[in-house]
Amino acid sequence: MLVQAHDIDSNAEDTFANVIHRSGTNAMRHQATLFEQIIQQFPWDRFDRLVRQHELDRYTGFTPRKHFIALLGGILSGQQGLRATSAALAPNDGALRLLGGKAPPRSTLSDANRDRPAELFIDLLHELLGHLNRAFRRTLKTALRLIDATHLGLGKRMQRWFGLHCGKVSAKLHVVFDPSAQKPVFFDITPANVNDITAAKTLMPIEKGATYVFDLGYYDFAWWAALADARCTFVTRLKCNTPLRQIEAREVAPGGYVLSDEVGLLPARLAGSRRNPFQHKGRKIEVRIDSGKVLRLFTNDLTSPAEEIAALYKERWQIELFFKWIKQNLKISQFMGNSDNAIRTQIAVSFIAYLLVRMLQAAQKLAVPAAQILLIIRTHLFVRRPILALLDPRWQPSPRRSSPETQLCIPLCN
């Protein structure tokens, strides 16, 4: 089960900047709830196409659209569990019906999470990522991709799908993250005993020409060779017991945090009997970090300055911050169901909620942290006030024509 970003035709979708602009100019006529303003930019025509593609358009009661709106509303409002989500949405059933949604009973939402294929929502995330991707690809010459995984603690009832790891039921969330766009471009979930490199080799697609940064969990010379063959650059760490046959020693600035810079070859053979699949020249850079620890970095980039390679590896912490953010703010470690399908569904919709928050952050001029924007959304989800008024208390609606000062216009795609 995987999701990867692809481009789509973006002419039919509104950007968040346009939605924010309309929320101000239409304030005197009909004021939508904050939830309605957030999802107005959604590509519903593509959602309907995905429903037909998965042959789910036969439902007439709790339709896929009602299911998605209920899940998104529960996640954005910070609810944990089926009962809390159902109870929080019930008083706002009228507002949900205006969006084509419905406040579902607990049992109805539980059955849908268990039985409706998670692929529908993963493909929806796929579409939204494509909606965002085109503008960033125009501005970035090389795509930077951070790879890592994190554990998710699960209840005992989920042992059937994920088994035990170190005596506990847990899963592992594998993510490829784009730090420039602050968004995941791939995710998958496996049992916790699946090694990171196993997931990378069997599940993660390789994007030609991209730059990958990862840690020791992805220590596999054959996979490194596959990245190099795809004209990718990678930065990782070298184990202390892996020698490098030096070909060239490069000068480093005295007194700096870069201690050495060498070009060489990894051992020609592994375990004395197997040929090393990585036969390319590599580069070992030793750097001293703030704590005093010395890291042995390894890369197939033979031209960039050593300081730039070290800075790329430091970027890896952004995916750690992403994991921390979604766990703390979107409650991704607590699930609305006990099945593998329910978990995948909630993770996909949680990532969609994360993208919507980031889109809203990118479309406004104020330097408001994403966590604060989510807090505003959580506490005002069904309040009928313009987004601008909630983000900036000093904002006043224009009675006639909006001026450039009231337009928050950062186009996400053209």
PAVODREN-535131 format. One record per residue (C-alpha): z, x, y. Coordinates in steps of 0.2 Angstrom, whole numbers. Each point is the difference from the previous one (the first is absolute). Last residue first. Layout:
BEGIN
<site><c3>Z</c3><c1>X</c1><c2>Y</c2></site>
...
//
This chain:
BEGIN
<site><c3>-61</c3><c1>-4</c1><c2>137</c2></site>
<site><c3>17</c3><c1>3</c1><c2>-7</c2></site>
<site><c3>18</c3><c1>2</c1><c2>5</c2></site>
<site><c3>-3</c3><c1>-4</c1><c2>18</c2></site>
<site><c3>14</c3><c1>5</c1><c2>12</c2></site>
<site><c3>1</c3><c1>-13</c1><c2>13</c2></site>
<site><c3>17</c3><c1>-6</c1><c2>6</c2></site>
<site><c3>-6</c3><c1>-12</c1><c2>14</c2></site>
<site><c3>13</c3><c1>-4</c1><c2>13</c2></site>
<site><c3>-4</c3><c1>15</c1><c2>12</c2></site>
<site><c3>-19</c3><c1>-4</c1><c2>-2</c2></site>
<site><c3>3</c3><c1>-17</c1><c2>8</c2></site>
<site><c3>0</c3><c1>-16</c1><c2>-9</c2></site>
<site><c3>-8</c3><c1>-15</c1><c2>9</c2></site>
<site><c3>8</c3><c1>-15</c1><c2>5</c2></site>
<site><c3>19</c3><c1>-3</c1><c2>-1</c2></site>
<site><c3>4</c3><c1>18</c1><c2>-6</c2></site>
<site><c3>15</c3><c1>1</c1><c2>-11</c2></site>
<site><c3>15</c3><c1>10</c1><c2>6</c2></site>
<site><c3>6</c3><c1>16</c1><c2>-10</c2></site>
<site><c3>17</c3><c1>7</c1><c2>5</c2></site>
<site><c3>8</c3><c1>-4</c1><c2>-17</c2></site>
<site><c3>-13</c3><c1>11</c1><c2>-8</c2></site>
<site><c3>-2</c3><c1>-1</c1><c2>-19</c2></site>
<site><c3>5</c3><c1>-18</c1><c2>-1</c2></site>
<site><c3>-10</c3><c1>-6</c1><c2>15</c2></site>
<site><c3>-15</c3><c1>10</c1><c2>-6</c2></site>
<site><c3>0</c3><c1>-9</c1><c2>-17</c2></site>
<site><c3>-1</c3><c1>-17</c1><c2>9</c2></site>
<site><c3>14</c3><c1>-12</c1><c2>-4</c2></site>
<site><c3>2</c3><c1>-14</c1><c2>-12</c2></site>
<site><c3>13</c3><c1>7</c1><c2>-12</c2></site>
<site><c3>-4</c3><c1>-1</c1><c2>-18</c2></site>
<site><c3>2</c3><c1>19</c1><c2>-4</c2></site>
<site><c3>12</c3><c1>3</c1><c2>14</c2></site>
<site><c3>14</c3><c1>10</c1><c2>-9</c2></site>
<site><c3>-11</c3><c1>9</c1><c2>-13</c2></site>
<site><c3>-14</c3><c1>3</c1><c2>13</c2></site>
<site><c3>12</c3><c1>8</c1><c2>12</c2></site>
<site><c3>7</c3><c1>11</c1><c2>-14</c2></site>
<site><c3>-17</c3><c1>4</c1><c2>-6</c2></site>
<site><c3>-4</c3><c1>6</c1><c2>18</c2></site>
<site><c3>16</c3><c1>10</c1><c2>1</c2></site>
<site><c3>-4</c3><c1>9</c1><c2>-17</c2></site>
<site><c3>-18</c3><c1>4</c1><c2>6</c2></site>
<site><c3>7</c3><c1>9</c1><c2>16</c2></site>
<site><c3>-5</c3><c1>-7</c1><c2>17</c2></site>
<site><c3>-9</c3><c1>11</c1><c2>12</c2></site>
<site><c3>-8</c3><c1>-14</c1><c2>10</c2></site>
<site><c3>-19</c3><c1>0</c1><c2>1</c2></site>
<site><c3>-3</c3><c1>-13</c1><c2>-14</c2></site>
<site><c3>-13</c3><c1>0</c1><c2>-13</c2></site>
<site><c3>6</c3><c1>15</c1><c2>-11</c2></site>
<site><c3>17</c3><c1>-8</c1><c2>-3</c2></site>
<site><c3>-8</c3><c1>-17</c1><c2>-5</c2></site>
<site><c3>-11</c3><c1>9</c1><c2>-12</c2></site>
<site><c3>15</c3><c1>10</c1><c2>-7</c2></site>
<site><c3>9</c3><c1>-16</c1><c2>-3</c2></site>
<site><c3>-15</c3><c1>-8</c1><c2>-8</c2></site>
<site><c3>-2</c3><c1>15</c1><c2>-11</c2></site>
<site><c3>18</c3><c1>-1</c1><c2>-6</c2></site>
<site><c3>-2</c3><c1>-19</c1><c2>-4</c2></site>
<site><c3>-15</c3><c1>5</c1><c2>-10</c2></site>
<site><c3>10</c3><c1>13</c1><c2>-9</c2></site>
<site><c3>13</c3><c1>-13</c1><c2>-4</c2></site>
<site><c3>-13</c3><c1>-12</c1><c2>-6</c2></site>
<site><c3>-6</c3><c1>13</c1><c2>-13</c2></site>
<site><c3>18</c3><c1>5</c1><c2>-5</c2></site>
<site><c3>4</c3><c1>-19</c1><c2>-3</c2></site>
<site><c3>-15</c3><c1>-3</c1><c2>-11</c2></site>
<site><c3>3</c3><c1>16</c1><c2>-10</c2></site>
<site><c3>18</c3><c1>-5</c1><c2>-3</c2></site>
<site><c3>-5</c3><c1>-18</c1><c2>-5</c2></site>
<site><c3>-13</c3><c1>6</c1><c2>-12</c2></site>
<site><c3>12</c3><c1>12</c1><c2>-9</c2></site>
<site><c3>12</c3><c1>-14</c1><c2>-2</c2></site>
<site><c3>18</c3><c1>-3</c1><c2>6</c2></site>
<site><c3>-4</c3><c1>-10</c1><c2>16</c2></site>
<site><c3>3</c3><c1>1</c1><c2>19</c2></site>
<site><c3>4</c3><c1>18</c1><c2>1</c2></site>
<site><c3>13</c3><c1>12</c1><c2>8</c2></site>
<site><c3>-5</c3><c1>18</c1><c2>2</c2></site>
<site><c3>-13</c3><c1>-5</c1><c2>13</c2></site>
<site><c3>13</c3><c1>-6</c1><c2>12</c2></site>
<site><c3>-13</c3><c1>1</c1><c2>14</c2></site>
<site><c3>10</c3><c1>9</c1><c2>13</c2></site>
<site><c3>10</c3><c1>12</c1><c2>-11</c2></site>
<site><c3>-11</c3><c1>3</c1><c2>-14</c2></site>
<site><c3>-16</c3><c1>-1</c1><c2>10</c2></site>
<site><c3>7</c3><c1>13</c1><c2>13</c2></site>
<site><c3>7</c3><c1>12</c1><c2>-13</c2></site>
<site><c3>-16</c3><c1>1</c1><c2>-9</c2></site>
<site><c3>-10</c3><c1>3</c1><c2>16</c2></site>
<site><c3>12</c3><c1>13</c1><c2>5</c2></site>
<site><c3>-3</c3><c1>9</c1><c2>-16</c2></site>
<site><c3>-19</c3><c1>-2</c1><c2>3</c2></site>
<site><c3>3</c3><c1>8</c1><c2>17</c2></site>
<site><c3>9</c3><c1>15</c1><c2>-8</c2></site>
<site><c3>-17</c3><c1>6</c1><c2>-7</c2></site>
<site><c3>-5</c3><c1>5</c1><c2>18</c2></site>
<site><c3>10</c3><c1>16</c1><c2>-2</c2></site>
<site><c3>-13</c3><c1>6</c1><c2>-13</c2></site>
<site><c3>-13</c3><c1>-2</c1><c2>14</c2></site>
<site><c3>10</c3><c1>10</c1><c2>12</c2></site>
<site><c3>1</c3><c1>14</c1><c2>-13</c2></site>
<site><c3>-19</c3><c1>0</c1><c2>-2</c2></site>
<site><c3>-2</c3><c1>1</c1><c2>19</c2></site>
<site><c3>12</c3><c1>14</c1><c2>2</c2></site>
<site><c3>-10</c3><c1>10</c1><c2>-13</c2></site>
<site><c3>-15</c3><c1>-2</c1><c2>11</c2></site>
<site><c3>-15</c3><c1>-9</c1><c2>-9</c2></site>
<site><c3>-13</c3><c1>10</c1><c2>-9</c2></site>
<site><c3>4</c3><c1>2</c1><c2>-19</c2></site>
<site><c3>5</c3><c1>-19</c1><c2>-3</c2></site>
<site><c3>3</c3><c1>0</c1><c2>-19</c2></site>
<site><c3>18</c3><c1>-2</c1><c2>3</c2></site>
<site><c3>17</c3><c1>6</c1><c2>-6</c2></site>
<site><c3>17</c3><c1>0</c1><c2>9</c2></site>
<site><c3>14</c3><c1>11</c1><c2>-6</c2></site>
<site><c3>15</c3><c1>-7</c1><c2>9</c2></site>
<site><c3>15</c3><c1>11</c1><c2>6</c2></site>
<site><c3>16</c3><c1>-9</c1><c2>4</c2></site>
<site><c3>9</c3><c1>4</c1><c2>16</c2></site>
<site><c3>4</c3><c1>-18</c1><c2>5</c2></site>
<site><c3>-13</c3><c1>0</c1><c2>14</c2></site>
<site><c3>-14</c3><c1>5</c1><c2>-12</c2></site>
<site><c3>-6</c3><c1>18</c1><c2>-5</c2></site>
<site><c3>-18</c3><c1>1</c1><c2>-4</c2></site>
<site><c3>-9</c3><c1>8</c1><c2>-14</c2></site>
<site><c3>-19</c3><c1>-3</c1><c2>-1</c2></site>
<site><c3>-10</c3><c1>2</c1><c2>-16</c2></site>
<site><c3>-19</c3><c1>-3</c1><c2>1</c2></site>
<site><c3>-11</c3><c1>-4</c1><c2>-14</c2></site>
<site><c3>-17</c3><c1>6</c1><c2>-7</c2></site>
<site><c3>-7</c3><c1>-12</c1><c2>-12</c2></site>
<site><c3>1</c3><c1>1</c1><c2>-19</c2></site>
<site><c3>12</c3><c1>-15</c1><c2>-2</c2></site>
<site><c3>-4</c3><c1>-5</c1><c2>-18</c2></site>
<site><c3>12</c3><c1>14</c1><c2>-7</c2></site>
<site><c3>-7</c3><c1>5</c1><c2>-17</c2></site>
<site><c3>12</c3><c1>-4</c1><c2>-15</c2></site>
<site><c3>7</c3><c1>12</c1><c2>-12</c2></site>
<site><c3>13</c3><c1>11</c1><c2>9</c2></site>
<site><c3>10</c3><c1>-15</c1><c2>6</c2></site>
<site><c3>-12</c3><c1>-2</c1><c2>14</c2></site>
<site><c3>-15</c3><c1>12</c1><c2>4</c2></site>
<site><c3>-8</c3><c1>7</c1><c2>15</c2></site>
<site><c3>17</c3><c1>1</c1><c2>10</c2></site>
<site><c3>-3</c3><c1>-7</c1><c2>17</c2></site>
<site><c3>-11</c3><c1>10</c1><c2>12</c2></site>
<site><c3>2</c3><c1>8</c1><c2>17</c2></site>
<site><c3>2</c3><c1>-2</c1><c2>18</c2></site>
<site><c3>16</c3><c1>5</c1><c2>8</c2></site>
<site><c3>10</c3><c1>-5</c1><c2>16</c2></site>
<site><c3>18</c3><c1>5</c1><c2>2</c2></site>
<site><c3>16</c3><c1>-4</c1><c2>10</c2></site>
<site><c3>-6</c3><c1>-14</c1><c2>10</c2></site>
<site><c3>16</c3><c1>-5</c1><c2>10</c2></site>
<site><c3>-4</c3><c1>13</c1><c2>14</c2></site>
<site><c3>8</c3><c1>17</c1><c2>3</c2></site>
<site><c3>-16</c3><c1>9</c1><c2>-2</c2></site>
<site><c3>-16</c3><c1>-10</c1><c2>1</c2></site>
<site><c3>-9</c3><c1>0</c1><c2>-17</c2></site>
<site><c3>-13</c3><c1>12</c1><c2>-6</c2></site>
<site><c3>-10</c3><c1>-5</c1><c2>-15</c2></site>
<site><c3>1</c3><c1>8</c1><c2>-18</c2></site>
<site><c3>-16</c3><c1>-2</c1><c2>-10</c2></site>
<site><c3>-3</c3><c1>0</c1><c2>-19</c2></site>
<site><c3>17</c3><c1>-4</c1><c2>-7</c2></site>
<site><c3>2</c3><c1>-6</c1><c2>-17</c2></site>
<site><c3>12</c3><c1>-14</c1><c2>2</c2></site>
<site><c3>15</c3><c1>-3</c1><c2>-11</c2></site>
<site><c3>7</c3><c1>-17</c1><c2>-5</c2></site>
<site><c3>19</c3><c1>2</c1><c2>-4</c2></site>
<site><c3>5</c3><c1>-5</c1><c2>18</c2></site>
<site><c3>-10</c3><c1>-16</c1><c2>-1</c2></site>
<site><c3>-13</c3><c1>-2</c1><c2>13</c2></site>
<site><c3>1</c3><c1>-14</c1><c2>13</c2></site>
<site><c3>-14</c3><c1>-11</c1><c2>6</c2></site>
<site><c3>-14</c3><c1>-1</c1><c2>12</c2></site>
<site><c3>-17</c3><c1>-7</c1><c2>-5</c2></site>
<site><c3>-17</c3><c1>0</c1><c2>7</c2></site>
<site><c3>-13</c3><c1>-11</c1><c2>-8</c2></site>
<site><c3>-18</c3><c1>5</c1><c2>-4</c2></site>
<site><c3>0</c3><c1>-11</c1><c2>-16</c2></site>
<site><c3>0</c3><c1>15</c1><c2>-11</c2></site>
<site><c3>15</c3><c1>6</c1><c2>9</c2></site>
<site><c3>9</c3><c1>-16</c1><c2>-3</c2></site>
<site><c3>-5</c3><c1>1</c1><c2>-19</c2></site>
<site><c3>6</c3><c1>18</c1><c2>0</c2></site>
<site><c3>17</c3><c1>-5</c1><c2>6</c2></site>
<site><c3>1</c3><c1>-14</c1><c2>-13</c2></site>
<site><c3>-3</c3><c1>14</c1><c2>-14</c2></site>
<site><c3>13</c3><c1>11</c1><c2>8</c2></site>
<site><c3>13</c3><c1>-13</c1><c2>-1</c2></site>
<site><c3>16</c3><c1>0</c1><c2>11</c2></site>
<site><c3>0</c3><c1>-17</c1><c2>7</c2></site>
<site><c3>19</c3><c1>-2</c1><c2>0</c2></site>
<site><c3>1</c3><c1>16</c1><c2>9</c2></site>
<site><c3>-4</c3><c1>-7</c1><c2>17</c2></site>
<site><c3>-15</c3><c1>-9</c1><c2>8</c2></site>
<site><c3>-13</c3><c1>2</c1><c2>14</c2></site>
<site><c3>-18</c3><c1>-5</c1><c2>-2</c2></site>
<site><c3>-14</c3><c1>3</c1><c2>12</c2></site>
<site><c3>-15</c3><c1>-11</c1><c2>-2</c2></site>
<site><c3>-18</c3><c1>6</c1><c2>-3</c2></site>
<site><c3>-3</c3><c1>-12</c1><c2>-15</c2></site>
<site><c3>13</c3><c1>-13</c1><c2>-2</c2></site>
<site><c3>8</c3><c1>2</c1><c2>-17</c2></site>
<site><c3>5</c3><c1>-17</c1><c2>-8</c2></site>
<site><c3>18</c3><c1>-1</c1><c2>-6</c2></site>
<site><c3>3</c3><c1>-8</c1><c2>-17</c2></site>
<site><c3>-2</c3><c1>12</c1><c2>-15</c2></site>
<site><c3>2</c3><c1>17</c1><c2>8</c2></site>
<site><c3>13</c3><c1>-5</c1><c2>14</c2></site>
<site><c3>10</c3><c1>-11</c1><c2>-12</c2></site>
<site><c3>2</c3><c1>14</c1><c2>-13</c2></site>
<site><c3>4</c3><c1>12</c1><c2>15</c2></site>
<site><c3>14</c3><c1>-11</c1><c2>5</c2></site>
<site><c3>7</c3><c1>-1</c1><c2>-18</c2></site>
<site><c3>3</c3><c1>-17</c1><c2>-7</c2></site>
<site><c3>18</c3><c1>-3</c1><c2>-5</c2></site>
<site><c3>3</c3><c1>-11</c1><c2>15</c2></site>
<site><c3>-12</c3><c1>-14</c1><c2>-7</c2></site>
<site><c3>-15</c3><c1>-1</c1><c2>10</c2></site>
<site><c3>-5</c3><c1>-8</c1><c2>18</c2></site>
<site><c3>-16</c3><c1>4</c1><c2>9</c2></site>
<site><c3>-4</c3><c1>3</c1><c2>18</c2></site>
<site><c3>-15</c3><c1>6</c1><c2>10</c2></site>
<site><c3>-5</c3><c1>2</c1><c2>18</c2></site>
<site><c3>18</c3><c1>-2</c1><c2>7</c2></site>
<site><c3>2</c3><c1>-1</c1><c2>19</c2></site>
<site><c3>5</c3><c1>10</c1><c2>15</c2></site>
<site><c3>-18</c3><c1>2</c1><c2>6</c2></site>
<site><c3>2</c3><c1>19</c1><c2>3</c2></site>
<site><c3>13</c3><c1>2</c1><c2>-14</c2></site>
<site><c3>-12</c3><c1>-8</c1><c2>-14</c2></site>
<site><c3>10</c3><c1>-3</c1><c2>-15</c2></site>
<site><c3>-4</c3><c1>1</c1><c2>-19</c2></site>
<site><c3>14</c3><c1>-9</c1><c2>-9</c2></site>
<site><c3>8</c3><c1>-1</c1><c2>-17</c2></site>
<site><c3>14</c3><c1>-12</c1><c2>-2</c2></site>
<site><c3>11</c3><c1>4</c1><c2>-15</c2></site>
<site><c3>9</c3><c1>-13</c1><c2>-10</c2></site>
<site><c3>19</c3><c1>-2</c1><c2>-5</c2></site>
<site><c3>11</c3><c1>-7</c1><c2>-14</c2></site>
<site><c3>14</c3><c1>13</c1><c2>-2</c2></site>
<site><c3>6</c3><c1>11</c1><c2>-14</c2></site>
<site><c3>-9</c3><c1>15</c1><c2>6</c2></site>
<site><c3>-16</c3><c1>-10</c1><c2>0</c2></site>
<site><c3>0</c3><c1>-16</c1><c2>-9</c2></site>
<site><c3>-15</c3><c1>-12</c1><c2>-3</c2></site>
<site><c3>-12</c3><c1>-6</c1><c2>13</c2></site>
<site><c3>-7</c3><c1>-17</c1><c2>-6</c2></site>
<site><c3>14</c3><c1>-6</c1><c2>-12</c2></site>
<site><c3>13</c3><c1>9</c1><c2>10</c2></site>
<site><c3>-3</c3><c1>-12</c1><c2>14</c2></site>
<site><c3>15</c3><c1>-11</c1><c2>-4</c2></site>
<site><c3>12</c3><c1>15</c1><c2>2</c2></site>
<site><c3>-4</c3><c1>0</c1><c2>19</c2></site>
<site><c3>-11</c3><c1>13</c1><c2>8</c2></site>
<site><c3>3</c3><c1>15</c1><c2>11</c2></site>
<site><c3>-16</c3><c1>7</c1><c2>8</c2></site>
<site><c3>-4</c3><c1>18</c1><c2>-1</c2></site>
<site><c3>-11</c3><c1>9</c1><c2>12</c2></site>
<site><c3>-17</c3><c1>9</c1><c2>-2</c2></site>
<site><c3>-10</c3><c1>12</c1><c2>11</c2></site>
<site><c3>-17</c3><c1>5</c1><c2>7</c2></site>
<site><c3>-5</c3><c1>3</c1><c2>18</c2></site>
<site><c3>-18</c3><c1>-2</c1><c2>5</c2></site>
<site><c3>-8</c3><c1>8</c1><c2>15</c2></site>
<site><c3>-18</c3><c1>-6</c1><c2>4</c2></site>
<site><c3>-11</c3><c1>13</c1><c2>8</c2></site>
<site><c3>-10</c3><c1>-3</c1><c2>15</c2></site>
<site><c3>11</c3><c1>-14</c1><c2>7</c2></site>
<site><c3>-6</c3><c1>-11</c1><c2>14</c2></site>
<site><c3>-13</c3><c1>-10</c1><c2>-8</c2></site>
<site><c3>10</c3><c1>-2</c1><c2>-16</c2></site>
<site><c3>14</c3><c1>-7</c1><c2>9</c2></site>
<site><c3>-11</c3><c1>-14</c1><c2>7</c2></site>
<site><c3>-7</c3><c1>-4</c1><c2>-17</c2></site>
<site><c3>17</c3><c1>-1</c1><c2>-9</c2></site>
<site><c3>9</c3><c1>-15</c1><c2>7</c2></site>
<site><c3>-11</c3><c1>-14</c1><c2>-7</c2></site>
<site><c3>-2</c3><c1>10</c1><c2>-16</c2></site>
<site><c3>19</c3><c1>0</c1><c2>-2</c2></site>
<site><c3>0</c3><c1>-19</c1><c2>3</c2></site>
<site><c3>-12</c3><c1>-2</c1><c2>-14</c2></site>
<site><c3>9</c3><c1>10</c1><c2>-13</c2></site>
<site><c3>16</c3><c1>-9</c1><c2>5</c2></site>
<site><c3>-9</c3><c1>-16</c1><c2>-5</c2></site>
<site><c3>-6</c3><c1>9</c1><c2>-16</c2></site>
<site><c3>19</c3><c1>4</c1><c2>-4</c2></site>
<site><c3>4</c3><c1>-18</c1><c2>4</c2></site>
<site><c3>-13</c3><c1>-7</c1><c2>-12</c2></site>
<site><c3>4</c3><c1>13</c1><c2>-13</c2></site>
<site><c3>18</c3><c1>-7</c1><c2>-1</c2></site>
<site><c3>-7</c3><c1>-13</c1><c2>-12</c2></site>
<site><c3>9</c3><c1>-17</c1><c2>2</c2></site>
<site><c3>12</c3><c1>-3</c1><c2>-14</c2></site>
<site><c3>17</c3><c1>9</c1><c2>4</c2></site>
<site><c3>-1</c3><c1>-1</c1><c2>19</c2></site>
<site><c3>-6</c3><c1>-18</c1><c2>-1</c2></site>
<site><c3>13</c3><c1>-6</c1><c2>-12</c2></site>
<site><c3>14</c3><c1>7</c1><c2>11</c2></site>
<site><c3>-7</c3><c1>-7</c1><c2>16</c2></site>
<site><c3>-1</c3><c1>-18</c1><c2>-9</c2></site>
<site><c3>18</c3><c1>3</c1><c2>-7</c2></site>
<site><c3>7</c3><c1>4</c1><c2>17</c2></site>
<site><c3>-8</c3><c1>-15</c1><c2>9</c2></site>
<site><c3>-14</c3><c1>4</c1><c2>11</c2></site>
<site><c3>-1</c3><c1>-1</c1><c2>19</c2></site>
<site><c3>-19</c3><c1>-3</c1><c2>3</c2></site>
<site><c3>-15</c3><c1>9</c1><c2>7</c2></site>
<site><c3>-16</c3><c1>-5</c1><c2>8</c2></site>
<site><c3>5</c3><c1>7</c1><c2>17</c2></site>
<site><c3>6</c3><c1>-16</c1><c2>7</c2></site>
<site><c3>9</c3><c1>-4</c1><c2>-16</c2></site>
<site><c3>11</c3><c1>16</c1><c2>3</c2></site>
<site><c3>5</c3><c1>-7</c1><c2>17</c2></site>
<site><c3>5</c3><c1>-17</c1><c2>-8</c2></site>
<site><c3>9</c3><c1>9</c1><c2>-15</c2></site>
<site><c3>11</c3><c1>10</c1><c2>12</c2></site>
<site><c3>17</c3><c1>-7</c1><c2>-6</c2></site>
<site><c3>-5</c3><c1>4</c1><c2>-18</c2></site>
<site><c3>-6</c3><c1>18</c1><c2>3</c2></site>
<site><c3>18</c3><c1>8</c1><c2>0</c2></site>
<site><c3>6</c3><c1>-10</c1><c2>-15</c2></site>
<site><c3>-15</c3><c1>5</c1><c2>-11</c2></site>
<site><c3>1</c3><c1>18</c1><c2>5</c2></site>
<site><c3>19</c3><c1>1</c1><c2>-3</c2></site>
<site><c3>-2</c3><c1>-8</c1><c2>-17</c2></site>
<site><c3>-15</c3><c1>11</c1><c2>-5</c2></site>
<site><c3>8</c3><c1>17</c1><c2>4</c2></site>
<site><c3>4</c3><c1>10</c1><c2>16</c2></site>
<site><c3>-6</c3><c1>-8</c1><c2>16</c2></site>
<site><c3>-5</c3><c1>12</c1><c2>14</c2></site>
<site><c3>-9</c3><c1>-12</c1><c2>11</c2></site>
<site><c3>-16</c3><c1>10</c1><c2>-2</c2></site>
<site><c3>2</c3><c1>0</c1><c2>-19</c2></site>
<site><c3>3</c3><c1>-19</c1><c2>-1</c2></site>
<site><c3>-14</c3><c1>-4</c1><c2>11</c2></site>
<site><c3>-12</c3><c1>11</c1><c2>-9</c2></site>
<site><c3>5</c3><c1>-7</c1><c2>-17</c2></site>
<site><c3>-2</c3><c1>-18</c1><c2>6</c2></site>
<site><c3>-17</c3><c1>4</c1><c2>9</c2></site>
<site><c3>-6</c3><c1>8</c1><c2>-16</c2></site>
<site><c3>5</c3><c1>-15</c1><c2>-11</c2></site>
<site><c3>-7</c3><c1>-13</c1><c2>12</c2></site>
<site><c3>-16</c3><c1>9</c1><c2>0</c2></site>
<site><c3>0</c3><c1>2</c1><c2>-19</c2></site>
<site><c3>2</c3><c1>-19</c1><c2>-1</c2></site>
<site><c3>16</c3><c1>-9</c1><c2>-5</c2></site>
<site><c3>-8</c3><c1>-16</c1><c2>-4</c2></site>
<site><c3>-19</c3><c1>-1</c1><c2>-1</c2></site>
<site><c3>-3</c3><c1>16</c1><c2>-11</c2></site>
<site><c3>-18</c3><c1>1</c1><c2>-6</c2></site>
<site><c3>-4</c3><c1>13</c1><c2>13</c2></site>
<site><c3>8</c3><c1>14</c1><c2>-11</c2></site>
<site><c3>-16</c3><c1>6</c1><c2>-8</c2></site>
<site><c3>4</c3><c1>18</c1><c2>4</c2></site>
<site><c3>-16</c3><c1>1</c1><c2>10</c2></site>
<site><c3>4</c3><c1>-17</c1><c2>8</c2></site>
<site><c3>16</c3><c1>6</c1><c2>6</c2></site>
<site><c3>-7</c3><c1>16</c1><c2>6</c2></site>
<site><c3>-13</c3><c1>-10</c1><c2>10</c2></site>
<site><c3>13</c3><c1>-11</c1><c2>8</c2></site>
<site><c3>10</c3><c1>16</c1><c2>5</c2></site>
<site><c3>-17</c3><c1>7</c1><c2>7</c2></site>
<site><c3>-1</c3><c1>-16</c1><c2>11</c2></site>
<site><c3>18</c3><c1>2</c1><c2>5</c2></site>
<site><c3>-3</c3><c1>17</c1><c2>8</c2></site>
<site><c3>17</c3><c1>0</c1><c2>8</c2></site>
<site><c3>0</c3><c1>2</c1><c2>19</c2></site>
<site><c3>10</c3><c1>-17</c1><c2>2</c2></site>
<site><c3>14</c3><c1>7</c1><c2>-11</c2></site>
<site><c3>11</c3><c1>7</c1><c2>13</c2></site>
<site><c3>-3</c3><c1>-14</c1><c2>13</c2></site>
<site><c3>5</c3><c1>-13</c1><c2>-13</c2></site>
<site><c3>16</c3><c1>9</c1><c2>-5</c2></site>
<site><c3>5</c3><c1>1</c1><c2>19</c2></site>
<site><c3>-2</c3><c1>-18</c1><c2>1</c2></site>
<site><c3>-15</c3><c1>-7</c1><c2>10</c2></site>
<site><c3>1</c3><c1>-5</c1><c2>18</c2></site>
<site><c3>-13</c3><c1>-13</c1><c2>4</c2></site>
<site><c3>-5</c3><c1>-2</c1><c2>18</c2></site>
<site><c3>10</c3><c1>10</c1><c2>13</c2></site>
<site><c3>1</c3><c1>15</c1><c2>-12</c2></site>
<site><c3>-18</c3><c1>1</c1><c2>-3</c2></site>
<site><c3>-4</c3><c1>15</c1><c2>11</c2></site>
<site><c3>15</c3><c1>10</c1><c2>-7</c2></site>
<site><c3>-2</c3><c1>-4</c1><c2>-19</c2></site>
<site><c3>-18</c3><c1>3</c1><c2>2</c2></site>
<site><c3>2</c3><c1>18</c1><c2>6</c2></site>
<site><c3>12</c3><c1>3</c1><c2>-15</c2></site>
<site><c3>-13</c3><c1>-6</c1><c2>-12</c2></site>
<site><c3>-13</c3><c1>10</c1><c2>8</c2></site>
<site><c3>10</c3><c1>16</c1><c2>-1</c2></site>
<site><c3>4</c3><c1>-4</c1><c2>-18</c2></site>
<site><c3>-18</c3><c1>1</c1><c2>-4</c2></site>
<site><c3>-10</c3><c1>-16</c1><c2>-4</c2></site>
<site><c3>-11</c3><c1>1</c1><c2>-16</c2></site>
<site><c3>-18</c3><c1>-6</c1><c2>-2</c2></site>
<site><c3>-8</c3><c1>16</c1><c2>6</c2></site>
<site><c3>10</c3><c1>11</c1><c2>-12</c2></site>
<site><c3>-12</c3><c1>2</c1><c2>-14</c2></site>
<site><c3>10</c3><c1>8</c1><c2>-14</c2></site>
<site><c3>4</c3><c1>18</c1><c2>-3</c2></site>
<site><c3>10</c3><c1>5</c1><c2>-16</c2></site>
<site><c3>18</c3><c1>5</c1><c2>-2</c2></site>
<site><c3>7</c3><c1>2</c1><c2>-18</c2></site>
<site><c3>11</c3><c1>-11</c1><c2>-10</c2></site>
<site><c3>6</c3><c1>3</c1><c2>-18</c2></site>
<site><c3>5</c3><c1>-8</c1><c2>-16</c2></site>
//
